[in-house]
Amino acid sequence: MGALMYAWADRRHLTPLAPVTLVGRAPACLARIDHPACPSHWLEIRWSGTQWQWRPLAAPARSRGTGRALADGWQSLERNANHGTRVALGADAWVELLDDGPPEPFAWDVLADRPVEGPALEEVAELRGDQLLPIAAEGDPAAALADGQHWVHPTPDGPRTLRAHVPTPFPPTLAVRIDLRHGHTEVLVDLRTLKATFRQGATSVTVQGSCVRTLVVYQRARDEADGWLSAIEAWNVWVELGGNRDLQVEAVAWDRARLRRMLDRARVGNLDLLFEQRKEGPFVKVRLLPRIDVDWIP
C-alpha cells in the first residue's frame, strides 16, 4: 500500500496514504507537520488510479520536488530502486514516498492520533477485499465503513474511536468459487493441522490457520444445544479446543473475522451467511448458520 514519510526538525513520521492525503499544520491533515513555517494545508497528494502525484496548496515558491510535471499543476510522486521523490518546504520540512503501491483500507486512532494498520487493524476491523467492516458487524457487507466514517471499538480499557480510510472500491475481477447463498455447504475441519475444506457440490476450497477452530466451537454448540453462544461461552470452548487462554474474550471474534478474510481471499462469496448474531439482554450471542455443516477430525 502507498506509504509516506514526513519530517521536520529531528522528527520522522510514517503514514499510509489515503486516496487523497493532505499534508500541513492543520489538525485535519493526515500527515501533520507541527512546524511554524509550514502552512495549514501545504500539499495535496492524490492517487490518480495509476500513480501518486502532488501539488502545493500553499507556499508554492518554497515547495520543491523532483517529480515529472503533469497537467494542471500536478507533479508525479515516484519511487525507484534507490529513493523516492522528496518534496521539500525549503529547509523546514519534507515528505518522501516510501511505498508506491495503490491505497488500501486502514484506520486512524482519533485519540492516539496515529494510523492503525497491519495486525493491529485486524483487532478492530475486518478487511474484506477493499472494504473495512467493524468487528461487531460479523461480516455483514451492509455495515461496510465509508471513507472518513468514525466508529467506536470497545476494549477492556474503554471505548476507542477510529476513523476509516477506504479507497474507492475496485470492480471485482474474479468470480466466486463457492457461494454460501447457493445451497448447502459442508465443511471438514482437521483440528490437528487447523485446516478447513469447504465443499459445495463438486467444488471445494481449503483454508488453514488457527481461526478455523471457531467453526468447531459453534458446530459443537449446535450439536449440543441451540447453537447460540455468548462471547465468554465461545471463549471457554475455544480454549478447550486449543485456543490461547492468555488472550482476551474478544479473540474469538477476531478469529471469526480472520476466517472470513481467508475465505474471501479463497473466493468464497456471501460470507455474511457464515455466522449470525442476536442480542439477549446485555449479551450478544453468535451461532453458525444452519446451511453450514461442520464435521471435524480431533
ZAVORO-795028 format. One record per residue (C-alpha): residue in one letter; x, y, z. Coordinates in Angstrom, 3 decimals, m for minus. Example, Ala and Ser with C-alpha at 12.3 -4.5 7.8 and 13.67 -1.06 7.14 Angstrom:
<pt><residu>A</residu><x>12.300</x><y>m4.500</y><z>7.800</z></pt>
<pt><residu>S</residu><x>13.670</x><y>m1.060</y><z>7.140</z></pt>
! end
This chain:
<pt><residu>M</residu><x>0.000</x><y>0.000</y><z>0.000</z></pt>
<pt><residu>G</residu><x>1.087</x><y>3.605</y><z>m0.504</z></pt>
<pt><residu>A</residu><x>3.136</x><y>4.947</y><z>2.406</z></pt>
<pt><residu>L</residu><x>4.645</x><y>8.371</y><z>3.099</z></pt>
<pt><residu>M</residu><x>7.479</x><y>9.583</y><z>5.328</z></pt>
<pt><residu>Y</residu><x>7.054</x><y>13.160</y><z>6.540</z></pt>
<pt><residu>A</residu><x>9.597</x><y>15.048</y><z>8.617</z></pt>
<pt><residu>W</residu><x>10.605</x><y>18.333</y><z>10.198</z></pt>
<pt><residu>A</residu><x>13.428</x><y>19.261</y><z>12.578</z></pt>
<pt><residu>D</residu><x>14.608</x><y>15.917</y><z>14.008</z></pt>
<pt><residu>R</residu><x>11.189</x><y>14.230</y><z>13.798</z></pt>
<pt><residu>R</residu><x>10.216</x><y>11.458</y><z>11.395</z></pt>
<pt><residu>H</residu><x>6.740</x><y>10.019</y><z>10.946</z></pt>
<pt><residu>L</residu><x>5.287</x><y>7.359</y><z>8.670</z></pt>
<pt><residu>T</residu><x>1.691</x><y>7.109</y><z>7.488</z></pt>
<pt><residu>P</residu><x>m0.219</x><y>5.014</y><z>4.974</z></pt>
<pt><residu>L</residu><x>m1.631</x><y>7.137</y><z>2.162</z></pt>
<pt><residu>A</residu><x>m5.346</x><y>7.683</y><z>1.699</z></pt>
<pt><residu>P</residu><x>m6.532</x><y>8.221</y><z>m1.909</z></pt>
<pt><residu>V</residu><x>m6.400</x><y>11.955</y><z>m1.121</z></pt>
<pt><residu>T</residu><x>m3.942</x><y>12.929</y><z>1.613</z></pt>
<pt><residu>L</residu><x>m3.427</x><y>16.448</y><z>2.933</z></pt>
<pt><residu>V</residu><x>m0.062</x><y>17.498</y><z>4.369</z></pt>
<pt><residu>G</residu><x>0.228</x><y>20.554</y><z>6.597</z></pt>
<pt><residu>R</residu><x>m0.071</x><y>22.031</y><z>10.069</z></pt>
<pt><residu>A</residu><x>m3.881</x><y>21.855</y><z>10.368</z></pt>
<pt><residu>P</residu><x>m5.410</x><y>19.130</y><z>12.586</z></pt>
<pt><residu>A</residu><x>m7.394</x><y>17.841</y><z>9.587</z></pt>
<pt><residu>C</residu><x>m4.192</x><y>16.895</y><z>7.725</z></pt>
<pt><residu>L</residu><x>m3.411</x><y>13.192</y><z>7.690</z></pt>
<pt><residu>A</residu><x>0.318</x><y>13.976</y><z>7.554</z></pt>
<pt><residu>R</residu><x>0.507</x><y>16.725</y><z>10.174</z></pt>
<pt><residu>I</residu><x>3.689</x><y>18.797</y><z>10.275</z></pt>
<pt><residu>D</residu><x>3.876</x><y>20.729</y><z>13.522</z></pt>
<pt><residu>H</residu><x>6.284</x><y>23.449</y><z>12.378</z></pt>
<pt><residu>P</residu><x>5.508</x><y>27.206</y><z>12.355</z></pt>
<pt><residu>A</residu><x>6.942</x><y>27.579</y><z>8.834</z></pt>
<pt><residu>C</residu><x>4.509</x><y>25.017</y><z>7.417</z></pt>
<pt><residu>P</residu><x>1.192</x><y>26.272</y><z>6.000</z></pt>
<pt><residu>S</residu><x>m2.048</x><y>24.904</y><z>7.421</z></pt>
<pt><residu>H</residu><x>m2.621</x><y>22.988</y><z>4.189</z></pt>
<pt><residu>W</residu><x>0.678</x><y>22.676</y><z>2.361</z></pt>
<pt><residu>L</residu><x>0.389</x><y>19.743</y><z>m0.090</z></pt>
<pt><residu>E</residu><x>m2.283</x><y>17.579</y><z>m1.617</z></pt>
<pt><residu>I</residu><x>m1.148</x><y>14.059</y><z>m2.512</z></pt>
<pt><residu>R</residu><x>m3.544</x><y>12.071</y><z>m4.684</z></pt>
<pt><residu>W</residu><x>m3.786</x><y>8.619</y><z>m6.269</z></pt>
<pt><residu>S</residu><x>m4.642</x><y>9.040</y><z>m9.959</z></pt>
<pt><residu>G</residu><x>m5.566</x><y>5.397</y><z>m10.482</z></pt>
<pt><residu>T</residu><x>m2.101</x><y>4.522</y><z>m11.779</z></pt>
<pt><residu>Q</residu><x>0.352</x><y>6.670</y><z>m9.769</z></pt>
<pt><residu>W</residu><x>0.794</x><y>9.103</y><z>m6.888</z></pt>
<pt><residu>Q</residu><x>1.015</x><y>12.813</y><z>m7.642</z></pt>
<pt><residu>W</residu><x>1.297</x><y>16.018</y><z>m5.651</z></pt>
<pt><residu>R</residu><x>0.670</x><y>19.743</y><z>m5.883</z></pt>
<pt><residu>P</residu><x>1.241</x><y>22.648</y><z>m3.467</z></pt>
<pt><residu>L</residu><x>m1.839</x><y>24.211</y><z>m1.905</z></pt>
<pt><residu>A</residu><x>0.259</x><y>26.972</y><z>m0.298</z></pt>
<pt><residu>A</residu><x>3.861</x><y>28.232</y><z>m0.364</z></pt>
<pt><residu>P</residu><x>4.495</x><y>27.163</y><z>m3.984</z></pt>
<pt><residu>A</residu><x>7.697</x><y>29.224</y><z>m4.193</z></pt>
<pt><residu>R</residu><x>9.197</x><y>27.267</y><z>m1.262</z></pt>
<pt><residu>S</residu><x>7.957</x><y>23.850</y><z>m2.406</z></pt>
<pt><residu>R</residu><x>10.459</x><y>21.862</y><z>m4.426</z></pt>
<pt><residu>G</residu><x>10.238</x><y>18.310</y><z>m5.755</z></pt>
<pt><residu>T</residu><x>11.902</x><y>16.289</y><z>m8.493</z></pt>
<pt><residu>G</residu><x>8.839</x><y>14.549</y><z>m9.947</z></pt>
<pt><residu>R</residu><x>7.736</x><y>14.846</y><z>m13.559</z></pt>
<pt><residu>A</residu><x>5.463</x><y>17.765</y><z>m14.456</z></pt>
<pt><residu>L</residu><x>1.864</x><y>16.689</y><z>m15.113</z></pt>
<pt><residu>A</residu><x>m1.262</x><y>18.568</y><z>m16.154</z></pt>
<pt><residu>D</residu><x>m2.954</x><y>21.293</y><z>m14.076</z></pt>
<pt><residu>G</residu><x>m0.002</x><y>21.940</y><z>m11.755</z></pt>
<pt><residu>W</residu><x>0.440</x><y>18.361</y><z>m10.591</z></pt>
<pt><residu>Q</residu><x>3.786</x><y>16.590</y><z>m10.373</z></pt>
<pt><residu>S</residu><x>4.480</x><y>12.870</y><z>m10.120</z></pt>
<pt><residu>L</residu><x>5.464</x><y>11.373</y><z>m6.757</z></pt>
<pt><residu>E</residu><x>7.535</x><y>8.326</y><z>m7.636</z></pt>
<pt><residu>R</residu><x>9.807</x><y>5.738</y><z>m6.153</z></pt>
<pt><residu>N</residu><x>12.659</x><y>3.887</y><z>m7.822</z></pt>
<pt><residu>A</residu><x>15.173</x><y>1.313</y><z>m6.611</z></pt>
<pt><residu>N</residu><x>17.285</x><y>3.920</y><z>m4.813</z></pt>
<pt><residu>H</residu><x>14.936</x><y>6.548</y><z>m3.433</z></pt>
<pt><residu>G</residu><x>11.555</x><y>8.200</y><z>m3.664</z></pt>
<pt><residu>T</residu><x>10.643</x><y>11.636</y><z>m4.855</z></pt>
<pt><residu>R</residu><x>11.195</x><y>14.070</y><z>m1.993</z></pt>
<pt><residu>V</residu><x>9.147</x><y>17.239</y><z>m1.775</z></pt>
<pt><residu>A</residu><x>10.725</x><y>19.864</y><z>0.481</z></pt>
<pt><residu>L</residu><x>9.423</x><y>23.037</y><z>2.081</z></pt>
<pt><residu>G</residu><x>12.714</x><y>24.922</y><z>1.936</z></pt>
<pt><residu>A</residu><x>14.897</x><y>23.569</y><z>4.736</z></pt>
<pt><residu>D</residu><x>11.994</x><y>23.302</y><z>7.191</z></pt>
<pt><residu>A</residu><x>10.123</x><y>20.112</y><z>6.267</z></pt>
<pt><residu>W</residu><x>9.869</x><y>17.380</y><z>3.647</z></pt>
<pt><residu>V</residu><x>7.860</x><y>14.358</y><z>2.546</z></pt>
<pt><residu>E</residu><x>9.033</x><y>11.266</y><z>0.682</z></pt>
<pt><residu>L</residu><x>7.160</x><y>8.369</y><z>m0.894</z></pt>
<pt><residu>L</residu><x>8.262</x><y>5.094</y><z>0.727</z></pt>
<pt><residu>D</residu><x>5.798</x><y>2.721</y><z>m0.957</z></pt>
<pt><residu>D</residu><x>4.266</x><y>3.477</y><z>m4.350</z></pt>
<pt><residu>G</residu><x>1.530</x><y>0.821</y><z>m4.158</z></pt>
<pt><residu>P</residu><x>m2.135</x><y>1.827</y><z>m4.528</z></pt>
<pt><residu>P</residu><x>m4.104</x><y>2.952</y><z>m1.459</z></pt>
<pt><residu>E</residu><x>m5.543</x><y>0.241</y><z>0.767</z></pt>
<pt><residu>P</residu><x>m8.039</x><y>0.447</y><z>3.649</z></pt>
<pt><residu>F</residu><x>m6.681</x><y>1.434</y><z>7.046</z></pt>
<pt><residu>A</residu><x>m7.940</x><y>3.122</y><z>10.205</z></pt>
<pt><residu>W</residu><x>m6.891</x><y>6.145</y><z>12.232</z></pt>
<pt><residu>D</residu><x>m6.959</x><y>6.160</y><z>16.025</z></pt>
<pt><residu>V</residu><x>m8.522</x><y>9.551</y><z>16.719</z></pt>
<pt><residu>L</residu><x>m7.388</x><y>9.905</y><z>20.343</z></pt>
<pt><residu>A</residu><x>m3.871</x><y>8.499</y><z>19.847</z></pt>
<pt><residu>D</residu><x>m3.598</x><y>10.402</y><z>16.533</z></pt>
<pt><residu>R</residu><x>m1.865</x><y>7.597</y><z>14.665</z></pt>
<pt><residu>P</residu><x>m2.636</x><y>5.077</y><z>11.917</z></pt>
<pt><residu>V</residu><x>m3.873</x><y>1.562</y><z>12.637</z></pt>
<pt><residu>E</residu><x>m2.758</x><y>m0.983</y><z>10.043</z></pt>
<pt><residu>G</residu><x>m1.379</x><y>m4.498</y><z>9.666</z></pt>
<pt><residu>P</residu><x>m2.005</x><y>m6.886</y><z>12.625</z></pt>
<pt><residu>A</residu><x>m3.309</x><y>m4.001</y><z>14.782</z></pt>
<pt><residu>L</residu><x>m6.038</x><y>m3.319</y><z>12.208</z></pt>
<pt><residu>E</residu><x>m7.227</x><y>m6.937</y><z>12.458</z></pt>
<pt><residu>E</residu><x>m8.077</x><y>m6.377</y><z>16.134</z></pt>
<pt><residu>V</residu><x>m10.542</x><y>m3.559</y><z>15.393</z></pt>
<pt><residu>A</residu><x>m11.879</x><y>m4.223</y><z>11.898</z></pt>
<pt><residu>E</residu><x>m12.302</x><y>m6.886</y><z>9.270</z></pt>
<pt><residu>L</residu><x>m10.579</x><y>m6.247</y><z>5.961</z></pt>
<pt><residu>R</residu><x>m12.734</x><y>m7.713</y><z>3.179</z></pt>
<pt><residu>G</residu><x>m11.102</x><y>m7.040</y><z>m0.168</z></pt>
<pt><residu>D</residu><x>m11.288</x><y>m3.276</y><z>m0.480</z></pt>
<pt><residu>Q</residu><x>m13.869</x><y>m2.929</y><z>2.306</z></pt>
<pt><residu>L</residu><x>m13.439</x><y>m2.285</y><z>6.021</z></pt>
<pt><residu>L</residu><x>m16.052</x><y>m3.674</y><z>8.435</z></pt>
<pt><residu>P</residu><x>m16.236</x><y>m3.241</y><z>12.228</z></pt>
<pt><residu>I</residu><x>m15.552</x><y>m6.497</y><z>14.076</z></pt>
<pt><residu>A</residu><x>m19.019</x><y>m6.289</y><z>15.637</z></pt>
<pt><residu>A</residu><x>m20.637</x><y>m6.363</y><z>12.171</z></pt>
<pt><residu>E</residu><x>m19.845</x><y>m10.095</y><z>11.920</z></pt>
<pt><residu>G</residu><x>m19.056</x><y>m9.753</y><z>8.221</z></pt>
<pt><residu>D</residu><x>m22.341</x><y>m8.079</y><z>7.219</z></pt>
<pt><residu>P</residu><x>m21.472</x><y>m6.177</y><z>3.988</z></pt>
<pt><residu>A</residu><x>m24.228</x><y>m3.650</y><z>4.718</z></pt>
<pt><residu>A</residu><x>m22.101</x><y>m2.433</y><z>7.655</z></pt>
<pt><residu>A</residu><x>m19.051</x><y>m1.643</y><z>5.493</z></pt>
<pt><residu>L</residu><x>m17.467</x><y>1.636</y><z>6.606</z></pt>
<pt><residu>A</residu><x>m17.421</x><y>4.602</y><z>4.261</z></pt>
<pt><residu>D</residu><x>m14.284</x><y>6.649</y><z>3.718</z></pt>
<pt><residu>G</residu><x>m13.942</x><y>9.091</y><z>6.633</z></pt>
<pt><residu>Q</residu><x>m16.591</x><y>7.358</y><z>8.758</z></pt>
<pt><residu>H</residu><x>m15.993</x><y>7.119</y><z>12.512</z></pt>
<pt><residu>W</residu><x>m16.837</x><y>4.093</y><z>14.636</z></pt>
<pt><residu>V</residu><x>m16.274</x><y>3.053</y><z>18.253</z></pt>
<pt><residu>H</residu><x>m14.485</x><y>m0.184</y><z>19.123</z></pt>
<pt><residu>P</residu><x>m14.880</x><y>m1.439</y><z>22.721</z></pt>
<pt><residu>T</residu><x>m11.745</x><y>m2.542</y><z>24.601</z></pt>
<pt><residu>P</residu><x>m11.096</x><y>m3.599</y><z>28.223</z></pt>
<pt><residu>D</residu><x>m9.542</x><y>m0.152</y><z>28.756</z></pt>
<pt><residu>G</residu><x>m12.567</x><y>1.725</y><z>27.411</z></pt>
<pt><residu>P</residu><x>m14.034</x><y>2.665</y><z>24.006</z></pt>
<pt><residu>R</residu><x>m11.678</x><y>3.519</y><z>21.158</z></pt>
<pt><residu>T</residu><x>m12.772</x><y>5.979</y><z>18.457</z></pt>
<pt><residu>L</residu><x>m11.478</x><y>5.181</y><z>14.978</z></pt>
<pt><residu>R</residu><x>m11.804</x><y>6.722</y><z>11.531</z></pt>
<pt><residu>A</residu><x>m11.965</x><y>4.619</y><z>8.378</z></pt>
<pt><residu>H</residu><x>m9.859</x><y>5.407</y><z>5.320</z></pt>
<pt><residu>V</residu><x>m11.240</x><y>3.372</y><z>2.446</z></pt>
<pt><residu>P</residu><x>m10.308</x><y>3.830</y><z>m1.222</z></pt>
<pt><residu>T</residu><x>m12.943</x><y>3.789</y><z>m3.947</z></pt>
<pt><residu>P</residu><x>m13.833</x><y>0.127</y><z>m4.443</z></pt>
<pt><residu>F</residu><x>m12.255</x><y>m1.599</y><z>m7.409</z></pt>
<pt><residu>P</residu><x>m14.568</x><y>m3.786</y><z>m9.517</z></pt>
<pt><residu>P</residu><x>m14.193</x><y>m7.493</y><z>m8.777</z></pt>
<pt><residu>T</residu><x>m12.237</x><y>m9.409</y><z>m11.398</z></pt>
<pt><residu>L</residu><x>m12.648</x><y>m12.988</y><z>m10.176</z></pt>
<pt><residu>A</residu><x>m15.894</x><y>m14.893</y><z>m9.825</z></pt>
<pt><residu>V</residu><x>m16.539</x><y>m16.684</y><z>m6.536</z></pt>
<pt><residu>R</residu><x>m15.845</x><y>m20.415</y><z>m6.380</z></pt>
<pt><residu>I</residu><x>m18.295</x><y>m21.160</y><z>m3.576</z></pt>
<pt><residu>D</residu><x>m21.343</x><y>m19.014</y><z>m2.780</z></pt>
<pt><residu>L</residu><x>m22.825</x><y>m19.531</y><z>0.692</z></pt>
<pt><residu>R</residu><x>m26.150</x><y>m18.196</y><z>m0.560</z></pt>
<pt><residu>H</residu><x>m26.472</x><y>m21.066</y><z>m3.040</z></pt>
<pt><residu>G</residu><x>m27.327</x><y>m24.323</y><z>m1.375</z></pt>
<pt><residu>H</residu><x>m25.866</x><y>m26.390</y><z>1.407</z></pt>
<pt><residu>T</residu><x>m22.160</x><y>m26.182</y><z>2.316</z></pt>
<pt><residu>E</residu><x>m20.228</x><y>m28.990</y><z>4.004</z></pt>
<pt><residu>V</residu><x>m17.013</x><y>m28.256</y><z>5.903</z></pt>
<pt><residu>L</residu><x>m14.390</x><y>m30.705</y><z>7.128</z></pt>
<pt><residu>V</residu><x>m12.003</x><y>m29.367</y><z>9.791</z></pt>
<pt><residu>D</residu><x>m8.802</x><y>m31.146</y><z>10.778</z></pt>
<pt><residu>L</residu><x>m8.010</x><y>m29.799</y><z>14.262</z></pt>
<pt><residu>R</residu><x>m4.500</x><y>m31.287</y><z>14.165</z></pt>
<pt><residu>T</residu><x>m3.467</x><y>m29.223</y><z>11.141</z></pt>
<pt><residu>L</residu><x>m6.110</x><y>m26.478</y><z>11.615</z></pt>
<pt><residu>K</residu><x>m7.223</x><y>m26.923</y><z>8.016</z></pt>
<pt><residu>A</residu><x>m10.826</x><y>m26.452</y><z>6.827</z></pt>
<pt><residu>T</residu><x>m12.169</x><y>m27.655</y><z>3.474</z></pt>
<pt><residu>F</residu><x>m15.429</x><y>m26.097</y><z>2.291</z></pt>
<pt><residu>R</residu><x>m17.317</x><y>m28.202</y><z>m0.249</z></pt>
<pt><residu>Q</residu><x>m20.337</x><y>m27.266</y><z>m2.325</z></pt>
<pt><residu>G</residu><x>m21.223</x><y>m29.831</y><z>m4.964</z></pt>
<pt><residu>A</residu><x>m18.069</x><y>m30.719</y><z>m6.886</z></pt>
<pt><residu>T</residu><x>m16.254</x><y>m27.515</y><z>m5.860</z></pt>
<pt><residu>S</residu><x>m14.024</x><y>m27.243</y><z>m2.799</z></pt>
<pt><residu>V</residu><x>m11.934</x><y>m24.532</y><z>m1.147</z></pt>
<pt><residu>T</residu><x>m9.351</x><y>m25.108</y><z>1.610</z></pt>
<pt><residu>V</residu><x>m8.054</x><y>m22.599</y><z>4.153</z></pt>
<pt><residu>Q</residu><x>m5.634</x><y>m23.144</y><z>7.003</z></pt>
<pt><residu>G</residu><x>m4.938</x><y>m21.282</y><z>10.235</z></pt>
<pt><residu>S</residu><x>m5.819</x><y>m21.187</y><z>13.907</z></pt>
<pt><residu>C</residu><x>m9.002</x><y>m19.247</y><z>13.109</z></pt>
<pt><residu>V</residu><x>m10.683</x><y>m22.367</y><z>11.624</z></pt>
<pt><residu>R</residu><x>m11.018</x><y>m23.590</y><z>15.221</z></pt>
<pt><residu>T</residu><x>m14.052</x><y>m21.295</y><z>15.580</z></pt>
<pt><residu>L</residu><x>m16.028</x><y>m23.485</y><z>13.160</z></pt>
<pt><residu>V</residu><x>m15.787</x><y>m26.412</y><z>15.573</z></pt>
<pt><residu>V</residu><x>m16.650</x><y>m24.143</y><z>18.532</z></pt>
<pt><residu>Y</residu><x>m20.015</x><y>m23.218</y><z>17.017</z></pt>
<pt><residu>Q</residu><x>m20.763</x><y>m26.620</y><z>15.452</z></pt>
<pt><residu>R</residu><x>m20.342</x><y>m28.241</y><z>18.878</z></pt>
<pt><residu>A</residu><x>m22.771</x><y>m25.722</y><z>20.364</z></pt>
<pt><residu>R</residu><x>m25.299</x><y>m26.575</y><z>17.660</z></pt>
<pt><residu>D</residu><x>m24.870</x><y>m30.316</y><z>18.223</z></pt>
<pt><residu>E</residu><x>m25.346</x><y>m29.982</y><z>21.990</z></pt>
<pt><residu>A</residu><x>m27.988</x><y>m27.196</y><z>22.213</z></pt>
<pt><residu>D</residu><x>m29.470</x><y>m24.436</y><z>20.054</z></pt>
<pt><residu>G</residu><x>m26.099</x><y>m23.240</y><z>18.749</z></pt>
<pt><residu>W</residu><x>m26.128</x><y>m19.763</y><z>20.290</z></pt>
<pt><residu>L</residu><x>m23.053</x><y>m18.796</y><z>22.337</z></pt>
<pt><residu>S</residu><x>m22.171</x><y>m15.670</y><z>24.261</z></pt>
<pt><residu>A</residu><x>m18.618</x><y>m14.346</y><z>23.972</z></pt>
<pt><residu>I</residu><x>m17.458</x><y>m15.993</y><z>27.217</z></pt>
<pt><residu>E</residu><x>m19.185</x><y>m19.295</y><z>26.366</z></pt>
<pt><residu>A</residu><x>m17.482</x><y>m19.357</y><z>22.968</z></pt>
<pt><residu>W</residu><x>m14.122</x><y>m18.436</y><z>24.517</z></pt>
<pt><residu>N</residu><x>m14.326</x><y>m21.337</y><z>27.003</z></pt>
<pt><residu>V</residu><x>m14.918</x><y>m23.871</y><z>24.218</z></pt>
<pt><residu>W</residu><x>m12.261</x><y>m22.197</y><z>22.060</z></pt>
<pt><residu>V</residu><x>m9.679</x><y>m22.609</y><z>24.864</z></pt>
<pt><residu>E</residu><x>m10.758</x><y>m26.227</y><z>25.406</z></pt>
<pt><residu>L</residu><x>m10.063</x><y>m26.859</y><z>21.695</z></pt>
<pt><residu>G</residu><x>m6.564</x><y>m25.387</y><z>21.898</z></pt>
<pt><residu>G</residu><x>m7.044</x><y>m21.608</y><z>21.792</z></pt>
<pt><residu>N</residu><x>m4.616</x><y>m19.432</y><z>23.733</z></pt>
<pt><residu>R</residu><x>m6.119</x><y>m18.852</y><z>27.201</z></pt>
<pt><residu>D</residu><x>m3.847</x><y>m15.828</y><z>27.692</z></pt>
<pt><residu>L</residu><x>m5.845</x><y>m13.916</y><z>25.065</z></pt>
<pt><residu>Q</residu><x>m8.923</x><y>m11.940</y><z>25.981</z></pt>
<pt><residu>V</residu><x>m12.504</x><y>m12.977</y><z>25.232</z></pt>
<pt><residu>E</residu><x>m12.557</x><y>m10.871</y><z>22.046</z></pt>
<pt><residu>A</residu><x>m10.050</x><y>m13.288</y><z>20.476</z></pt>
<pt><residu>V</residu><x>m12.920</x><y>m15.465</y><z>19.228</z></pt>
<pt><residu>A</residu><x>m14.481</x><y>m12.517</y><z>17.373</z></pt>
<pt><residu>W</residu><x>m11.072</x><y>m11.726</y><z>15.873</z></pt>
<pt><residu>D</residu><x>m10.803</x><y>m15.330</y><z>14.712</z></pt>
<pt><residu>R</residu><x>m14.238</x><y>m15.196</y><z>13.074</z></pt>
<pt><residu>A</residu><x>m13.124</x><y>m12.080</y><z>11.201</z></pt>
<pt><residu>R</residu><x>m9.821</x><y>m13.700</y><z>10.168</z></pt>
<pt><residu>L</residu><x>m11.684</x><y>m16.767</y><z>8.913</z></pt>
<pt><residu>R</residu><x>m13.992</x><y>m14.646</y><z>6.756</z></pt>
<pt><residu>R</residu><x>m10.992</x><y>m12.752</y><z>5.384</z></pt>
<pt><residu>M</residu><x>m9.232</x><y>m16.000</y><z>4.441</z></pt>
<pt><residu>L</residu><x>m12.375</x><y>m17.327</y><z>2.786</z></pt>
<pt><residu>D</residu><x>m12.829</x><y>m14.065</y><z>0.905</z></pt>
<pt><residu>R</residu><x>m9.304</x><y>m14.426</y><z>m0.492</z></pt>
<pt><residu>A</residu><x>m10.144</x><y>m18.016</y><z>m1.459</z></pt>
<pt><residu>R</residu><x>m13.143</x><y>m16.639</y><z>m3.404</z></pt>
<pt><residu>V</residu><x>m15.993</x><y>m17.729</y><z>m1.151</z></pt>
<pt><residu>G</residu><x>m18.957</x><y>m15.389</y><z>m1.535</z></pt>
<pt><residu>N</residu><x>m21.722</x><y>m14.064</y><z>0.772</z></pt>
<pt><residu>L</residu><x>m19.692</x><y>m14.586</y><z>3.942</z></pt>
<pt><residu>D</residu><x>m22.302</x><y>m12.752</y><z>5.996</z></pt>
<pt><residu>L</residu><x>m24.178</x><y>m16.101</y><z>5.834</z></pt>
<pt><residu>L</residu><x>m21.489</x><y>m17.935</y><z>7.816</z></pt>
<pt><residu>F</residu><x>m22.374</x><y>m16.647</y><z>11.314</z></pt>
<pt><residu>E</residu><x>m25.290</x><y>m14.653</y><z>12.676</z></pt>
<pt><residu>Q</residu><x>m25.773</x><y>m12.769</y><z>15.924</z></pt>
<pt><residu>R</residu><x>m28.623</x><y>m11.635</y><z>18.182</z></pt>
<pt><residu>K</residu><x>m28.935</x><y>m9.692</y><z>21.427</z></pt>
<pt><residu>E</residu><x>m30.181</x><y>m11.394</y><z>24.578</z></pt>
<pt><residu>G</residu><x>m30.418</x><y>m8.894</y><z>27.405</z></pt>
<pt><residu>P</residu><x>m26.916</x><y>m7.459</y><z>27.955</z></pt>
<pt><residu>F</residu><x>m25.286</x><y>m10.225</y><z>25.882</z></pt>
<pt><residu>V</residu><x>m24.661</x><y>m10.617</y><z>22.175</z></pt>
<pt><residu>K</residu><x>m24.818</x><y>m14.238</y><z>21.071</z></pt>
<pt><residu>V</residu><x>m23.467</x><y>m15.772</y><z>17.873</z></pt>
<pt><residu>R</residu><x>m24.189</x><y>m19.029</y><z>16.057</z></pt>
<pt><residu>L</residu><x>m23.143</x><y>m20.861</y><z>12.919</z></pt>
<pt><residu>L</residu><x>m25.895</x><y>m20.572</y><z>10.320</z></pt>
<pt><residu>P</residu><x>m27.887</x><y>m23.769</y><z>9.624</z></pt>
<pt><residu>R</residu><x>m26.869</x><y>m24.002</y><z>5.961</z></pt>
<pt><residu>I</residu><x>m23.278</x><y>m24.738</y><z>7.099</z></pt>
<pt><residu>D</residu><x>m22.489</x><y>m28.234</y><z>8.414</z></pt>
<pt><residu>V</residu><x>m19.095</x><y>m28.804</y><z>10.021</z></pt>
<pt><residu>D</residu><x>m17.535</x><y>m32.190</y><z>10.670</z></pt>
<pt><residu>W</residu><x>m14.113</x><y>m32.406</y><z>12.286</z></pt>
<pt><residu>I</residu><x>m11.156</x><y>m34.666</y><z>12.916</z></pt>
<pt><residu>P</residu><x>m9.941</x><y>m34.237</y><z>16.537</z></pt>
! end
